[in-house]
Amino acid sequence: MSLVLYHCHEARSMRSLWLINELDLKAEIVTLSFGDQLRSDQYLSQHPLGRVPCLIDGETTLFESGAITEWLCEQYDDKNLWRAPGSQERAEWLQWLHYAETICVHVASLTQQQIVIYDPELRSPTVRKLETRRLEKAIEVLEQHLEERDYLLESGFSAVDVGIGYSLHAARLFTDLSQFPRAHAYYLRLAERSAFQESLPEPGATNRIYTQENYWLENE
Ligand SMILES: N[C@@H](CCC(=O)N[C@@H](CS)C(=O)NCC(=O)O)C(=O)O
């Protein structure tokens, strides 16, 4: 096995890095800055849009964090993080695998509004409000689901908690997670995992997308 993961601090590639850590896999992690390095010819030859994550596994190159989750589980899971076709929780596992992106599209839009669009004059308070509300509605679904369980699947922690856990990690920058007590407790439970902590940027790391504790307080 020879794995290379292209990563930016706290981008969606954190899902892949966290899962690599959960599975105890050896991988070369190439951390790129969120900017010009994503647009180099070398990187564009791996990922046609110049985004992260991108995983190279021997002869196989994959982008899309959900596909990478599925691939890593399918190839290497020995910790019961996958639910294979035919298993009882397969449909639920697939649903949450992709629901992670339903949450993240709103985070991506808010990141664009509050960070990528540098000139405040060009930002839209209407888009920000709309996307924040849509993000909160998406988290409310988790809040209901977590009523009688600690993890998304009844059988316990699995790779889909990594996908959704990252989405909450990013979402907490744009809305106050404490208004969703169960989802918040779930996030804090996940954030205690050593594999999660090992996928965070080192203290003092540069090239971070997110440099503030949160971006919602400044809008209140
Ligand atoms: N659906 C894709 C989204 C990938 C994506 O948009 N990644 C962002 C970081 S979170 C990125 O690389 N953005 C850089 C850019 O758009 O230039 C996935 O889950 O992998």
The ligand as a Tripos MOL2 file, in Angstrom:
@<TRIPOS>MOLECULE
LIG
   20    19     1     0     0
SMALL
NO_CHARGES

@<TRIPOS>ATOM
      1 N1        -17.3510   17.6430   -2.7890 N.3       1 LIG1
      2 C1        -15.9240   17.8080   -2.7070 C.3       1 LIG1
      3 C2        -15.6070   19.2610   -2.4140 C.3       1 LIG1
      4 C3        -14.1140   19.5700   -2.4760 C.3       1 LIG1
      5 C4        -13.8620   21.0480   -2.1970 C.2       1 LIG1
      6 O1        -14.5680   21.9250   -2.7200 O.2       1 LIG1
      7 N2        -12.8340   21.3170   -1.4010 N.am      1 LIG1
      8 C5        -12.5060   22.6900   -1.0470 C.3       1 LIG1
      9 C6        -11.9320   22.7410    0.3590 C.3       1 LIG1
     10 S1        -13.1180   22.3480    1.5970 S.3       1 LIG1
     11 C7        -11.4330   23.2140   -1.9660 C.2       1 LIG1
     12 O2        -10.4790   22.5330   -2.2290 O.2       1 LIG1
     13 N3        -11.5670   24.4670   -2.4320 N.am      1 LIG1
     14 C8        -10.5470   25.1050   -3.1820 C.3       1 LIG1
     15 C9        -11.1280   25.8830   -4.3260 C.2       1 LIG1
     16 O3        -12.3420   25.8410   -4.5390 O.co2     1 LIG1
     17 O4        -10.3370   26.5320   -4.9860 O.co2     1 LIG1
     18 C10       -15.3710   16.8530   -1.6470 C.2       1 LIG1
     19 O5        -16.1100   16.5180   -0.7300 O.co2     1 LIG1
     20 O6        -14.1980   16.4330   -1.7510 O.co2     1 LIG1
@<TRIPOS>BOND
     1     1     2 1
     2     2     3 1
     3     2    18 1
     4     3     4 1
     5     4     5 1
     6     5     6 2
     7     5     7 1
     8     7     8 1
     9     8     9 1
    10     8    11 1
    11     9    10 1
    12    11    12 2
    13    11    13 1
    14    13    14 1
    15    14    15 1
    16    15    16 2
    17    15    17 1
    18    18    19 2
    19    18    20 1
@<TRIPOS>SUBSTRUCTURE
     1 LIG1         1 GROUP 0 **** ****
